[in-house]
């Protein structure tokens, strides 16, 4: 399936392809719990991800060991996706940014990032 997503102000817009999304991931580490993001269970490969608009609006936040690039819109502050230094270009998507997806109906897997850092 092809999904369309964007930040709140729509300065950042992107598409990605994957099988139908029925599940998600939530992490309890300090940054994820504060963002309250509902993330894609799997990473999206570079050939299945296209940034349509907004490269200039994206900023990156890194913390701790700086192995995750948390991208966010510098206009509205929304976090649409992230990648890691170990697999750059493979994105985990904030599913709350996907307009046609109701994240309250997804089966959520919880990851204990707070104790696995």
LINDAWO-V556075 format. One record per residue. N is the residue number from 1. RES is the residue in one small letter. OMEGA is omega in whole degrees, -180 to 180 (* if undefined). NEAR is the number of other C-alpha atoms within 8 Angstrom. D_FIRST is the distance of its C-alpha to the first C-alpha in Angstrom with 1 decimal. Layout:
N | RES | OMEGA | NEAR | D_FIRST
N | RES | OMEGA | NEAR | D_FIRST
This chain:
1 | x | 176 | 6 | 0.0
2 | x | -179 | 7 | 3.8
3 | x | 176 | 9 | 6.4
4 | x | -178 | 11 | 10.1
5 | x | 180 | 10 | 13.0
6 | x | 173 | 14 | 16.7
7 | x | -177 | 14 | 20.0
8 | x | -178 | 8 | 22.4
9 | x | 179 | 8 | 24.3
10 | x | 174 | 7 | 21.3
11 | x | 177 | 12 | 23.2
12 | x | 179 | 15 | 20.3
13 | x | -179 | 13 | 17.0
14 | x | 175 | 12 | 14.0
15 | x | 174 | 12 | 10.3
16 | x | -180 | 11 | 8.3
17 | x | 176 | 10 | 5.4
18 | x | 175 | 9 | 5.5
19 | x | -179 | 5 | 5.5
20 | x | -178 | 5 | 5.9
21 | x | 178 | 7 | 8.6
22 | x | -177 | 7 | 11.9
23 | x | -177 | 10 | 14.3
24 | x | -179 | 14 | 15.8
25 | x | 172 | 12 | 18.9
26 | x | -178 | 13 | 22.1
27 | x | -178 | 11 | 25.0
28 | x | 176 | 12 | 28.6
29 | x | -173 | 10 | 29.9
30 | x | -179 | 7 | 31.8
31 | x | -179 | 7 | 29.2
32 | x | -179 | 11 | 26.2
33 | x | 179 | 10 | 28.3
34 | x | 177 | 6 | 29.6
35 | x | -177 | 7 | 26.2
36 | x | -179 | 7 | 25.0
37 | x | 171 | 10 | 21.4
38 | x | -170 | 11 | 18.7
39 | x | 174 | 12 | 16.9
40 | x | -179 | 12 | 13.8
41 | x | -180 | 9 | 15.2
42 | x | 172 | 5 | 14.4
43 | x | 178 | 9 | 14.8
44 | x | -179 | 13 | 12.3
45 | x | -177 | 9 | 13.9
46 | x | -179 | 9 | 15.4
47 | x | 179 | 5 | 13.8
48 | x | -178 | 9 | 10.3
49 | x | 176 | 12 | 12.0
50 | x | 174 | 9 | 13.8
51 | x | -176 | 10 | 16.5
52 | x | -173 | 8 | 17.0
53 | x | 168 | 8 | 20.2
54 | x | 179 | 10 | 22.6
55 | x | -179 | 7 | 23.6
56 | x | -180 | 4 | 27.2
57 | x | -177 | 10 | 26.5
58 | x | 172 | 11 | 25.1
59 | x | -179 | 8 | 27.7
60 | x | 173 | 8 | 27.7
61 | x | 175 | 8 | 29.4
62 | x | 178 | 9 | 30.6
63 | x | 178 | 6 | 32.9
64 | x | -178 | 5 | 34.7
65 | x | 175 | 4 | 34.2
66 | x | 180 | 7 | 31.9
67 | x | 178 | 9 | 29.3
68 | x | 175 | 10 | 26.3
69 | x | 178 | 12 | 25.5
70 | x | -180 | 11 | 24.6
71 | x | 175 | 12 | 23.4
72 | x | 179 | 13 | 24.4
73 | x | -180 | 15 | 25.0
74 | x | 177 | 8 | 28.7
75 | x | -174 | 7 | 28.8
76 | x | 176 | 8 | 27.5
77 | x | -177 | 7 | 27.3
78 | x | 178 | 8 | 23.7
79 | x | -178 | 11 | 22.1
80 | x | -177 | 13 | 18.5
81 | x | 173 | 11 | 18.1
82 | x | 171 | 11 | 20.4
83 | x | -180 | 13 | 21.0
84 | x | 177 | 11 | 24.1
85 | x | 180 | 8 | 26.9
86 | x | 179 | 5 | 26.3
87 | x | -178 | 7 | 22.8
88 | x | 179 | 8 | 22.7
89 | x | 172 | 8 | 19.5
90 | x | -171 | 11 | 17.3
91 | x | 167 | 13 | 16.2
92 | x | -171 | 13 | 16.0
93 | x | 170 | 11 | 14.5
94 | x | -174 | 13 | 16.5
95 | x | 175 | 13 | 14.1
96 | x | 178 | 11 | 16.8
97 | x | -179 | 10 | 15.9
98 | x | -174 | 11 | 12.5
99 | x | -173 | 9 | 13.9
100 | x | -177 | 6 | 11.7
101 | x | 176 | 7 | 12.0
102 | x | -174 | 8 | 15.4
103 | x | 180 | 8 | 16.3
104 | x | -180 | 4 | 19.4
105 | x | -178 | 6 | 17.6
106 | x | 172 | 10 | 16.1
107 | x | -174 | 7 | 18.1
108 | x | 172 | 8 | 19.7
109 | x | -179 | 9 | 21.3
110 | x | -180 | 8 | 24.3
111 | x | -179 | 8 | 25.4
112 | x | 179 | 9 | 29.1
113 | x | 180 | 9 | 29.0
114 | x | -178 | 9 | 32.3
115 | x | -179 | 6 | 34.2
116 | x | -178 | 5 | 32.2
117 | x | * | 4 | 32.8
